[in-house]
Amino acid sequence: MAHPTPKKSSLTALLPLGKPFIELQSVDSTNNYARSLLDQEAAAHGTAVFAHAQFRGKGQRGKQWDSEPGANLILTLIIDPKIIGVREPFGLSACIALSLTDLFSQHVGKHVSIKWPNDLYWKDKKAGGILIENIIMANSREWKWAIVGIGININQIEFPPELSNPVSMKQITGNSYDPIELSKKLCDIISFYLHLINKKGFSFIVEKYNDQLYKRKETIKLRKDNRSFEVKLKGVSTEGKLIVANGLEKEFSYEEIEWVK
């Protein structure tokens, strides 16, 4: 069942995300562009960078995010953690991931989930992903900025053969969409979730994240140190670690393991 479009909260009105909204025809990476703005002190909290095409998009584990020019949602948001009142990086990550599931399910309906840590899934196919680059001050360890990169497959119907399981909104529904319009709507949804984490608390957001978790309560295969093993997926902790069980319950960080299937 599709989630309703959230109403704009007081936080949204006070601290709107997506303003200014910078539209680029082409760029190496929207995350790189956003970082350069920060380095030049030319950006503030809420700045959004949208690109119709990027030729060196960033994915998890150093992978490249491939996207057909003009077909998809390619967006980076600059967020000041102090302004949004979120103290833990996983709290922000969870809010962003939940926002993607809301936006996507509004258009495709059921079967939308989050594959840990932050991939957008429809059934067993990948529809999008998130890459958050946190800027932390070396001397004080202060979490200064979050550069939130988001990619969602919207109108693309053909993908590189090396991608094993991609899917787009258009492939699911048969309809075409405006990526800029969806990007601006996503900014509102993220603002809603940032308001929600302040109003309801971090544990409430983690609970919602676990409700949307791909393969929860199912057996999955992980790889650690070149060894593969099967475990039952229990959920994700408040630190963002994967909680699994195979006789004994264990927790793994993203750097420790790789999800095989």
N, C-alpha and C positions, 0 to 999 in steps of 0.2 A: 504493500500500500504506500503510495507516494506521501511524503511528508508535506504538510501545508507550508506555504511561504511564510516565514516568520515576520511578524510585525517589527518595524524599526523600534529599537529600544531607546531609552534615554541616553545610553552610552553611544549608540549609533549617531544620535543627533548631536551629541557633544563632541565626539571624536570619530568622525566618519572615516572609514577606510575607503581608499579609492579616490582620494582627493589630495593632490591633483592626480588625474588619470593620464599618463603619458602613453601615447600610441606611436609605435615604431613600425616601419614597414619591414625592416630586417635588422638583425643584430646577432652577434656571436652567441650571447646568452643574456637573458633578461636579468639573471642573478648577477652576472658580471657588470652589467650596466647599472644596476641598483647599487652595487658596491662602489662603483666609481663615483656615483652621485654622493654617497656618504663620505668617501675620501675627500671630495671637493667641498664638503659641507654644503651641498646644494640640494639636500633632500630632508624632509621631516617625516615624523610618524604619519602613516596612512598613505604615503606616496605609492602609487601603483604603476608598474611598467608592463605594458601589453605589447606583444610583438606578433605581427602576422606571420613572420618567419624567423627562425633562429637556426644558425648553421653549426653551433657547437653547444647545444643544450645539455645541461647537466642532469645526470641520473644518479641513483644510489650506487655505492661501491665504485665510484669513478666511471660508471658507464655513461654513454651518451644517450640523450633523449631525442629520438628521431621523430620528426613531425612534418607532414606535408604542408608546404607554404599555403597560408590562407585558410586552412581547413579546421584548425583546432584552437583550443584555449591555451595560450601561453602567457602566463602572468606571474609577476613577482611583486610582493608587497613588502614594504619596509615598516617594521613594527618596533616600537620602543617598549620593552617589557615593563618599565616603570609606569608608563601611562596606562597600559591595559590592566595593571595590577596582578599579573600572573608571574609567580616566582619560580616555577619549575619549567624547564624547557619542554618536558613531556606534556604539561598542561596545555601549552600553546599548540604543540603537535597534535594532540587529541582533538582540540577545538577545530583545527584546520581540517583534519581527516573527517570529522563528523559533518563539517560544512560541505565537503565534497560529496558525501553520501546523500545529504539532503538535496543538494542541487541536482544530482544525477537521478535520484529516485523520483523527483518531481516530474521528470520527463519520460523515464523508462519504466516506472512502477517498481515491482518487486525484485528480489534477488540481488540487491546491492549491498556490498559489505566492504570492510577494511581488512586488507591482508597486512598483518604486522610487518614492519612498524607503521607504514603509511602509504600503501598502494590502494587505489580504488579498484574494486572488483565488481563485475557483474557475472553471476554464476561462477564459472572457473576461468574467466577471462579478465585480463587487465585493461581497465579503461582509463587509468590515470595514475599520477604519482605526485609525491611532494618531496622537495629537497629543501630543508631549512638549514641555513648557514648562520650559526650564532657567533656574534662578535663579542668576545669576553676580554676585558682589560687585563693585561698581563700582571700589572702590579697589585691591583685590588681584587681581581677575580670577579669584578662587577659584570653582569650580563648587560651589555650596552645596547646592542641591536639584534634583531632577528631579521634575516633576509629570507623571506618565504617564497620559494619557487614552486609553482603549480603548473602541471600539464594535464590536460584532459582531452581525450580523443572525442571530437565532436562530429565533424562531417567526413572524415577520412574513411574510405572504404577499401583501399588497398594498402598493405603494409609490407615492409621488407621481409623476405622469407626467413631471415634469422630470428625474427620475433616469433616466439612459439604460440602465444595466446592473446594477441591484441583484440580489442573490440572497441567500437565507437558508438556514440549515441545514435547516429544515422543508421548504422547496421542493425541496431536493435529495433528502432521505431520506423525506419523508412523515411523519416522526415529530415529536413535540413534546418539548421539553427544559426543564429548570429553569435559568433564567439565573443564579440565585444559586449553585447547585451548580457550574455551569460556571465561574463567576467564581472560586470558591474553588479549583477544580482548576487554573485558569489561574495563580493565585498560586503554586501548587506548581511548575508547569512553568517559570515565569519564574525561580523560585529555583534550579531545576535548571540552567538556562542560565547564570545568574550564577555558579554554582559551576563550570560547564564553562569559562567564559571565564577564570576564575582558574586552573583546573587545566591547560587545554590551550593557552591563550594567545589573544590577539586575532586573529591571522592564521587560526587554526582556525575561529573564529566567522565571520569574513568569508568564508572558503571555503564554509562551510555555507550562508551567506546567498546567495552566488552560485549554489550548487547549486539553490536554491529560486527563483531570480530569474525572474520572468515575462518571456517573449519573449527570453530570452538566446540569442544566436547567430542571432537573427532580425532582419529589417529593420523598423524602427519609424520613426514620423514625429514630429519635434520642432518646437517653435516658439521662435524667439529674435528679439527685437526686431521682431515682426510679420512675420517671414520663416519659412516652413515649409520643412523639408528632411528627407530620408530618410537614415538611417544604419543601420549594423549594430550591434546592442547586444552589446558584448563582456563587460561585467560592471560591478562597482562596486568602487571603490578602498577602501583602508583609511581614507581620509578621508571616505568616504561619497559620493564623486562618481561620476557616471555615466560609464563609459568606453565610447566609441563610435568607429566607424571609417567613414570615407567617403574612401578613399584614404589619408588621414592619420589617425592615432589622436588623439582629443581627449578631454578630461575636462570635465564641466560640473557645477556645483553646482546645488542645487535652486532657488536664487534666480535663476539665469541662464536657465533654459529651462522650457518647459511641454511635457509629453507630450501629443501630439495623438492618436496611435493607434499 
